[in-house]
Amino acid sequence: MKTGAMAILFKTLLAIAGVGMASCSAWAGGINVTAHSKAGDAMVYAVPLDTPMPALKSDTSTVAQEHLQFTPYVTVLRTGSEARFPNYDNLDHHVKSFSPVKEFEIKPAEKGAPPVKFDKPGVVVVYCLIHEWMRAYVYVVDTPYFAKTEAAGTVALDSLPPGNYEVRAWHPDMGTIKPPLRQTMKVGVDGVQQVKFDFDFIPKKRKPAKTS
Ligand SMILES: [Cu+2]
């Protein structure tokens, strides 16, 4: 079915427009990123090639189990960060990842389970062993500069220090084997950058949350 979707070459255009914000500060050029595509939930991240990486901020993400779905569907976080998986439903869920990047399990009885630390980069697929349709993606990246496209296809990466970056884009529908699309770009203190990514698939429509 994936090959079926591939047969129709659907060019999803992800355009990244960098707009310098030289007035903000001397060191942080910063860029605004705009993605024009039907691929919501695409992850876009910029890996600095020649500027030092800022220190890791302790920042805990939340992937809730709510209305028999994981919310959000995709989460991007920096290597070394943590995520909680609270259950907001009045019934049991059984959270499980088999991914080599981070294998973990939160059993139904574990209320208030501690956050899970993601210490390796890569894709983590999270399932519920009770409700087979429930699925979430945690995408762990070695950079603090990341964002996720909204349903409308827009995304913003702010405060990139000037320098050279490898900008990468990945979407859950690419599967866990395919590497992200990548391009290098130079970010200055001003000026406009354009990066385009062509996804050669149609993003799948996800089923709405179940209510019973
Ligand atoms: Cu469940």
Residues whose N, C-alpha, C, O or C-beta is under 5 A from the ligand:
A	BS01	CU	D92 H93 H94 C128 I130 H131 M134
